[in-house]
């Protein structure tokens, strides 16, 4: 059977020692207090530095990709992209007609920047319109100003996306910058 101890768990000496330790920890400048503060600082700073390094390394590694689909280009009117991959602007496809036995169909677009610049110059793209695309006839004189700069990014499906803005626009929209 368990017997009840006759002596209390906390003697006066033990209580005094605990009190002295707590006072030493709480009092600024004591070795115990400095050790506690240093440990707290390390627990906060080290994970923050590691997280920053990991995120920076991830951003540097994942910012460039090759355009793998050249049958279509996405020409953005504004630097906006929603979670469903929709954007204000137009998807451009260059088609080849049927001649003789040829089936026709999309042809490769090798210069996405030039193709989208042509749409801007014809005023087919308009940043002030919600959809980004004008419904009235375009200007065939190619006299409208083209945004400067335009940046080529790569969408998750491998298509080129030409977006008004500097090279950081790709990262802001969660897209990769086109590898040079």
NUVEX-624985 format. One record per residue: residue in three letters; x, y, z of N, C-alpha, C in turn. Coordinates in Angstrom, 1 decimal, padded with zeros to 4 digits. Example, Ala and Ser with C-alpha at 12.3 -4.5 7.8 and 13.67 -1.06 7.14 Angstrom:
<recs>
REC type     nu     nv     nw    cau    cav    caw     cu     cv     cw
REC  ALA  013.2 -005.7  007.8  012.3 -004.5  007.8  013.2 -003.3  007.8
REC  SER  012.8 -002.2  007.1  013.7 -001.1  007.1  012.9  000.0  007.9
</recs>
This chain:
<recs>
REC type     nu     nv     nw    cau    cav    caw     cu     cv     cw
REC  UNK  000.8 -001.2  000.0  000.0  000.0  000.0  000.9  001.2  000.0
REC  UNK  000.3  002.3 -000.6  001.0  003.5 -000.6  000.9  004.2  000.8
REC  UNK  002.0  004.7  001.2  001.9  005.4  002.5  002.0  006.9  002.1
REC  UNK  001.4  007.7  002.9  001.4  009.2  002.7  002.7  009.7  003.3
REC  UNK  003.4  010.4  002.6  004.7  011.0  003.2  004.4  012.0  004.3
REC  UNK  005.1  011.9  005.3  004.9  012.8  006.4  005.6  014.2  006.1
REC  UNK  006.6  014.2  005.2  007.3  015.4  004.9  006.7  016.1  003.7
REC  UNK  006.4  017.4  003.7  005.8  018.0  002.5  006.8  018.0  001.3
REC  UNK  006.3  018.0  000.1  007.1  018.0 -001.1  008.0  019.2 -001.2
REC  UNK  007.5  020.3 -000.8  008.2  021.6 -000.9  008.6  022.0  000.4
REC  UNK  009.8  021.8  000.7  010.3  022.3  002.0  010.6  023.8  001.8
REC  UNK  010.9  024.5  002.9  011.2  025.9  002.8  012.5  026.1  002.0
REC  UNK  013.5  025.3  002.1  014.7  025.4  001.4  014.4  025.3 -000.1
REC  UNK  013.6  024.3 -000.5  013.3  024.0 -001.9  012.5  025.2 -002.5
REC  UNK  011.5  025.7 -001.7  010.7  026.8 -002.2  011.6  028.1 -002.4
REC  UNK  012.6  028.3 -001.5  013.5  029.4 -001.6  014.4  029.3 -002.8
REC  UNK  014.8  028.0 -003.1  015.7  027.8 -004.3  014.9  028.1 -005.6
REC  UNK  013.7  027.6 -005.6  012.8  027.8 -006.8  012.6  029.3 -007.0
REC  UNK  012.3  030.0 -005.9  012.0  031.4 -006.0  013.3  032.2 -006.5
REC  UNK  014.4  031.8 -006.0  015.7  032.4 -006.4  016.0  032.2 -007.9
REC  UNK  015.7  031.0 -008.4  015.9  030.7 -009.8  014.9  031.5 -010.7
REC  UNK  013.7  031.6 -010.3  012.7  032.4 -011.0  013.1  033.9 -011.1
REC  UNK  013.5  034.4 -009.9  014.0  035.8 -009.9  015.2  036.0 -010.8
REC  UNK  016.1  035.1 -010.8  017.3  035.2 -011.6  016.9  035.1 -013.1
REC  UNK  015.9  034.3 -013.5  015.5  034.2 -014.9  014.8  035.5 -015.3
REC  UNK  014.0  036.1 -014.4  013.2  037.3 -014.7  014.0  038.6 -014.6
REC  UNK  015.0  038.6 -013.9  015.8  039.8 -013.7  016.8  040.0 -014.8
REC  UNK  016.7  041.1 -015.5  017.6  041.4 -016.7  019.0  041.4 -016.3
REC  UNK  019.9  040.9 -017.1  021.3  040.9 -016.9  021.9  039.7 -016.2
REC  UNK  021.1  038.9 -015.6  021.6  037.7 -014.9  021.9  036.6 -016.0
REC  UNK  022.9  035.7 -015.7  023.2  034.7 -016.7  022.0  033.9 -017.1
REC  UNK  021.1  033.5 -016.2  020.0  032.7 -016.5  019.1  033.5 -017.5
REC  UNK  018.9  034.8 -017.2  018.0  035.6 -018.1  018.6  035.7 -019.5
REC  UNK  019.9  036.0 -019.6  020.6  036.1 -020.9  020.5  034.8 -021.7
REC  UNK  020.7  033.7 -021.0  020.6  032.4 -021.7  019.2  032.2 -022.2
REC  UNK  018.2  032.5 -021.5  016.8  032.4 -021.9  016.5  033.3 -023.1
REC  UNK  017.0  034.5 -023.1  016.7  035.4 -024.2  017.5  035.0 -025.4
REC  UNK  018.7  034.5 -025.3  019.5  034.0 -026.4  018.8  032.8 -027.0
REC  UNK  018.3  031.9 -026.2  017.6  030.7 -026.7  016.3  031.1 -027.5
REC  UNK  015.6  032.1 -026.9  014.4  032.5 -027.6  014.7  033.1 -028.9
REC  UNK  015.7  034.0 -029.0  016.1  034.6 -030.2  016.5  033.6 -031.3
REC  UNK  017.2  032.6 -030.9  017.7  031.5 -031.8  016.5  030.8 -032.3
REC  UNK  015.5  030.5 -031.5  014.3  029.8 -031.9  013.5  030.6 -032.9
REC  UNK  013.6  031.9 -032.9  012.8  032.7 -033.8  013.6  033.0 -035.0
REC  UNK  014.8  033.4 -034.9  015.7  033.9 -036.0  016.1  032.8 -036.9
REC  UNK  016.5  031.7 -036.4  017.0  030.6 -037.3  015.9  030.0 -038.2
REC  UNK  014.7  029.7 -037.7  013.7  029.2 -038.7  013.3  030.3 -039.7
REC  UNK  013.3  031.6 -039.3  013.0  032.7 -040.2  014.0  032.8 -041.3
REC  UNK  015.3  032.7 -041.0  016.4  032.7 -042.0  016.3  031.5 -042.9
REC  UNK  016.1  030.3 -042.4  015.9  029.1 -043.2  014.8  029.2 -044.1
REC  UNK  013.6  029.7 -043.6  012.4  029.9 -044.5  012.7  030.9 -045.6
REC  UNK  013.4  031.9 -045.3  013.7  032.9 -046.3  014.6  032.4 -047.4
REC  UNK  015.6  031.6 -047.0  016.6  031.0 -047.9  015.9  030.0 -048.8
REC  UNK  015.0  029.2 -048.2  014.3  028.2 -049.0  013.4  028.8 -050.0
REC  UNK  012.6  029.9 -049.6  011.7  030.5 -050.5  012.5  031.3 -051.6
REC  UNK  013.6  031.9 -051.3  014.4  032.6 -052.3  014.9  031.6 -053.3
REC  UNK  015.5  030.5 -052.8  016.0  029.5 -053.7  014.9  028.9 -054.6
REC  UNK  013.8  028.6 -054.1  012.6  028.1 -054.9  012.2  029.1 -055.9
REC  UNK  012.2  030.4 -055.6  011.8  031.4 -056.6  012.9  031.5 -057.7
REC  UNK  014.1  031.4 -057.4  015.2  031.5 -058.4  015.1  030.3 -059.3
REC  UNK  014.9  029.1 -058.7  014.9  027.9 -059.5  013.7  027.8 -060.5
REC  UNK  012.5  028.2 -060.0  011.3  028.0 -060.7  010.8  029.2 -061.6
REC  UNK  011.7  030.1 -061.9  011.2  031.3 -062.6  011.4  031.2 -064.1
REC  UNK  012.1  030.2 -064.6  012.2  030.1 -066.1  011.7  028.8 -066.6
REC  UNK  011.2  028.8 -067.8  010.7  027.6 -068.5  010.7  027.8 -070.0
REC  UNK  010.7  026.8 -070.7  010.7  026.8 -072.2  009.2  026.9 -072.7
REC  UNK  009.0  027.5 -073.8  007.7  027.5 -074.4  007.6  026.2 -075.2
REC  UNK  006.7  025.3 -074.8  006.6  024.0 -075.5  005.4  023.9 -076.4
REC  UNK  004.5  024.8 -076.4  003.3  024.8 -077.3  003.4  026.1 -078.1
REC  UNK  003.6  025.9 -079.4  003.8  027.1 -080.3  002.6  027.3 -081.2
REC  UNK  001.5  026.4 -081.0  000.4  026.5 -081.9 -000.6  027.7 -081.5
REC  UNK -000.5  028.1 -080.2 -001.3  029.2 -079.7 -000.4  030.1 -078.9
REC  UNK -000.8  031.4 -078.8 -000.2  032.4 -077.9 -001.3  033.1 -077.1
REC  UNK -001.0  033.4 -075.9 -001.9  034.2 -075.1 -001.4  035.6 -075.0
REC  UNK -002.2  036.6 -075.6 -001.8  038.0 -075.6 -002.7  038.7 -074.5
REC  UNK -002.1  039.1 -073.4 -002.8  039.7 -072.3 -002.9  041.2 -072.6
REC  UNK -004.1  041.8 -072.3 -004.4  043.2 -072.4 -003.9  043.9 -071.1
REC  UNK -004.0  043.2 -070.0 -003.5  043.7 -068.7 -002.9  042.5 -067.9
REC  UNK -002.1  042.9 -067.0 -001.3  041.9 -066.2 -002.3  041.3 -065.1
REC  UNK -003.2  040.5 -065.5 -004.2  039.9 -064.6 -004.4  038.4 -065.0
REC  UNK -004.5  037.6 -064.1 -004.8  036.2 -064.3 -005.5  035.6 -063.1
REC  UNK -006.7  035.0 -063.4 -007.4  034.5 -062.2 -007.1  033.0 -062.0
REC  UNK -007.7  032.5 -060.9 -007.3  031.1 -060.5 -007.7  030.0 -061.5
REC  UNK -008.6  030.4 -062.5 -009.0  029.4 -063.5 -008.1  029.6 -064.8
REC  UNK -007.1  030.4 -064.8 -006.3  030.6 -065.9 -006.9  031.6 -067.0
REC  UNK -007.9  032.3 -066.6 -008.6  033.3 -067.5 -007.9  034.6 -067.4
REC  UNK -007.8  035.3 -068.5 -007.1  036.6 -068.5 -007.8  037.6 -069.5
REC  UNK -007.6  038.9 -069.3 -008.2  039.8 -070.2 -007.2  039.9 -071.4
REC  UNK -007.7  039.5 -072.6 -006.9  039.5 -073.8 -007.4  038.5 -074.8
REC  UNK -006.5  038.0 -075.6 -006.9  037.1 -076.7 -005.9  035.9 -076.8
REC  UNK -006.4  034.8 -077.2 -005.6  033.6 -077.6 -005.5  033.7 -079.1
REC  UNK -004.2  033.7 -079.5 -004.0  033.8 -081.0 -003.6  032.5 -081.5
REC  UNK -004.1  032.1 -082.7 -003.8  030.9 -083.4 -003.5  031.3 -084.8
REC  UNK -002.5  030.8 -085.4 -002.2  031.1 -086.8 -002.6  029.8 -087.6
REC  UNK -003.5  030.0 -088.5 -004.0  028.8 -089.2 -003.5  028.7 -090.7
REC  UNK -003.4  027.5 -091.1 -003.0  027.3 -092.5 -004.2  026.7 -093.2
REC  UNK -004.5  027.3 -094.4 -005.7  026.8 -095.1 -005.5  025.5 -095.7
REC  UNK -006.6  024.9 -096.3 -006.5  023.6 -097.0 -006.2  023.9 -098.4
REC  UNK -005.1  023.3 -098.9 -004.7  023.4 -100.3 -004.5  022.0 -100.8
REC  UNK -005.3  021.6 -101.8 -005.1  020.3 -102.3 -005.4  019.2 -101.3
REC  UNK -004.5  018.4 -101.0 -004.6  017.3 -100.1 -004.3  017.7 -098.6
REC  UNK -003.8  019.0 -098.5 -003.4  019.4 -097.1 -004.6  019.6 -096.2
REC  UNK -004.5  019.1 -095.0 -005.6  019.2 -094.0 -005.7  020.6 -093.4
REC  UNK -004.6  021.4 -093.5 -004.6  022.7 -092.9 -004.5  022.6 -091.4
REC  UNK -004.8  023.7 -090.6 -004.7  023.6 -089.2 -003.7  024.6 -088.7
REC  UNK -003.5  024.6 -087.3 -002.6  025.6 -086.8 -001.1  025.4 -087.2
REC  UNK -000.5  026.5 -087.4  001.0  026.5 -087.7  001.7  027.1 -086.5
REC  UNK  003.0  026.8 -086.4  003.8  027.2 -085.3  004.0  028.7 -085.4
REC  UNK  003.8  029.4 -084.2  004.1  030.8 -084.1  005.4  030.9 -083.3
REC  UNK  006.4  031.3 -084.0  007.8  031.4 -083.5  008.1  032.7 -082.7
REC  UNK  007.4  033.7 -083.0  007.7  035.0 -082.4  006.4  035.5 -081.7
REC  UNK  006.2  035.1 -080.5  005.0  035.5 -079.7  005.0  037.0 -079.5
REC  UNK  006.1  037.6 -079.2  006.2  039.0 -078.9  005.7  039.8 -080.2
REC  UNK  006.2  039.4 -081.4  005.8  040.1 -082.6  004.3  040.0 -082.8
REC  UNK  003.8  038.8 -082.6  002.3  038.5 -082.9  001.5  039.4 -082.0
REC  UNK  001.8  039.4 -080.7  001.0  040.2 -079.8  001.2  041.7 -080.0
REC  UNK  002.4  042.1 -080.4  002.7  043.5 -080.7  001.8  044.0 -081.8
REC  UNK  001.6  043.1 -082.8  000.7  043.4 -084.0 -000.7  043.6 -083.5
REC  UNK -001.2  042.8 -082.6 -002.5  043.0 -082.1 -002.7  044.3 -081.3
REC  UNK -001.7  044.7 -080.5 -001.7  046.0 -079.9 -001.7  047.1 -080.9
REC  UNK -000.8  047.0 -081.9 -000.7  048.1 -082.9 -002.0  048.3 -083.7
REC  UNK -002.7  047.2 -083.9 -004.0  047.3 -084.6 -005.2  047.7 -083.7
REC  UNK -004.9  047.9 -082.4 -005.8  048.3 -081.4 -006.9  047.2 -081.1
REC  UNK -006.5  045.9 -081.4 -007.4  044.8 -081.1 -007.4  044.5 -079.6
REC  UNK -006.3  044.8 -078.9 -006.2  044.7 -077.4 -006.4  046.1 -076.8
REC  UNK -007.2  046.1 -075.8 -007.5  047.4 -075.1 -007.6  047.1 -073.6
REC  UNK -006.6  047.7 -072.8 -006.6  047.4 -071.4 -007.8  048.0 -070.6
REC  UNK -008.5  049.0 -071.2 -009.6  049.7 -070.6 -010.9  048.9 -070.7
REC  UNK -010.9  047.9 -071.6 -012.1  047.0 -071.7 -012.0  045.8 -070.8
REC  UNK -013.1  045.4 -070.2 -013.1  044.3 -069.2 -012.5  043.0 -069.8
REC  UNK -012.9  042.7 -071.0 -012.4  041.4 -071.6 -011.0  041.6 -072.2
REC  UNK -010.6  042.9 -072.4 -009.3  043.2 -073.0 -009.3  043.2 -074.5
REC  UNK -010.4  042.8 -075.1 -010.5  042.7 -076.6 -011.6  043.6 -077.1
REC  UNK -011.2  044.4 -078.2 -012.2  045.2 -078.8 -013.1  044.4 -079.7
REC  UNK -014.4  044.8 -079.7 -015.3  044.1 -080.6 -015.5  044.8 -081.9
REC  UNK -015.2  046.1 -082.0 -015.3  046.8 -083.3 -014.1  046.5 -084.2
REC  UNK -014.2  046.9 -085.4 -013.1  046.6 -086.4 -011.8  047.2 -085.9
REC  UNK -010.7  046.5 -086.2 -009.4  046.9 -085.8 -008.8  047.9 -086.8
REC  UNK -007.7  048.6 -086.4 -007.0  049.5 -087.2 -005.9  048.8 -088.0
REC  UNK -006.1  048.7 -089.3 -005.1  048.0 -090.2 -003.9  048.8 -090.5
REC  UNK -003.8  050.1 -089.9 -002.6  050.9 -090.2 -001.5  050.6 -089.2
REC  UNK -001.8  049.8 -088.2 -000.8  049.5 -087.2 -000.3  050.7 -086.5
REC  UNK -001.1  051.7 -086.2 -000.7  053.0 -085.7 -000.9  053.2 -084.2
REC  UNK -001.5  052.2 -083.5 -001.7  052.4 -082.1 -000.5  052.0 -081.3
REC  UNK -000.3  052.7 -080.2  001.0  052.4 -079.4  001.0  051.0 -078.8
REC  UNK  002.1  050.4 -078.8  002.3  049.1 -078.2  002.9  049.3 -076.8
REC  UNK  002.4  048.7 -075.7  002.9  048.9 -074.4  004.4  048.5 -074.4
REC  UNK  005.1  049.3 -073.6  006.6  049.0 -073.5  006.9  049.0 -072.0
REC  UNK  007.4  047.9 -071.4  007.8  046.7 -072.1  006.7  045.7 -072.2
REC  UNK  006.8  044.7 -073.1  006.0  043.5 -073.1  006.9  042.4 -072.7
REC  UNK  006.4  041.5 -071.9  007.3  040.4 -071.4  006.6  039.0 -071.8
REC  UNK  007.5  038.1 -072.3  007.0  036.8 -072.6  007.2  035.9 -071.4
REC  UNK  006.0  035.3 -070.9  006.0  034.4 -069.8  005.6  033.0 -070.4
REC  UNK  005.6  032.0 -069.5  005.2  030.7 -070.0  004.1  030.2 -069.0
REC  UNK  003.0  029.9 -069.6  001.8  029.4 -068.7  002.1  027.9 -068.4
REC  UNK  001.3  027.4 -067.5  001.5  026.0 -067.0  001.3  025.0 -068.1
REC  UNK  000.5  025.3 -069.1  000.3  024.4 -070.2  001.4  024.5 -071.3
REC  UNK  002.4  025.3 -071.1  003.5  025.4 -072.0  003.4  026.5 -073.1
REC  UNK  002.2  027.2 -073.1  002.0  028.3 -074.1  002.6  029.5 -073.6
REC  UNK  003.1  030.3 -074.6  003.6  031.6 -074.4  002.5  032.6 -074.0
REC  UNK  002.8  033.5 -073.1  001.9  034.5 -072.6  002.6  035.8 -072.7
REC  UNK  002.1  036.8 -073.6  002.8  038.0 -073.7  002.0  039.0 -072.9
REC  UNK  002.7  039.6 -071.9  002.0  040.4 -070.9  002.6  041.8 -070.8
REC  UNK  001.8  042.9 -070.7  002.4  044.2 -070.5  003.1  044.3 -069.1
REC  UNK  004.3  044.7 -069.1  005.0  044.9 -067.9  006.4  044.4 -068.0
REC  UNK  007.2  044.7 -066.9  008.6  044.3 -066.9  008.7  042.8 -066.5
REC  UNK  009.9  042.3 -066.5  010.1  040.8 -066.3  009.6  040.3 -065.0
REC  UNK  009.4  041.1 -064.0  008.8  040.7 -062.7  007.3  040.3 -062.8
REC  UNK  006.7  040.7 -063.9  005.2  040.5 -064.1  004.9  039.0 -064.1
REC  UNK  005.8  038.2 -064.6  005.6  036.7 -064.7  005.5  036.1 -063.3
REC  UNK  006.4  036.5 -062.4  006.4  036.0 -061.0  005.2  036.5 -060.3
REC  UNK  004.8  037.8 -060.5  003.6  038.3 -059.8  002.3  037.5 -060.2
REC  UNK  002.3  037.0 -061.4  001.1  036.3 -061.8  001.2  034.8 -061.6
REC  UNK  002.4  034.3 -061.0  002.6  032.9 -060.8  003.0  032.1 -062.0
REC  UNK  003.5  032.8 -063.0  004.0  032.2 -064.3  005.5  032.2 -064.3
REC  UNK  006.0  031.3 -065.1  007.5  031.3 -065.3  007.9  032.3 -066.4
REC  UNK  009.1  032.8 -066.3  009.6  033.7 -067.3  010.2  032.8 -068.4
REC  UNK  010.0  033.2 -069.7  010.5  032.4 -070.8  012.1  032.3 -070.7
REC  UNK  012.6  031.0 -070.7  014.0  030.8 -070.7  014.6  031.4 -072.0
REC  UNK  015.8  032.0 -071.9  016.4  032.6 -073.0  017.1  031.6 -073.9
</recs>
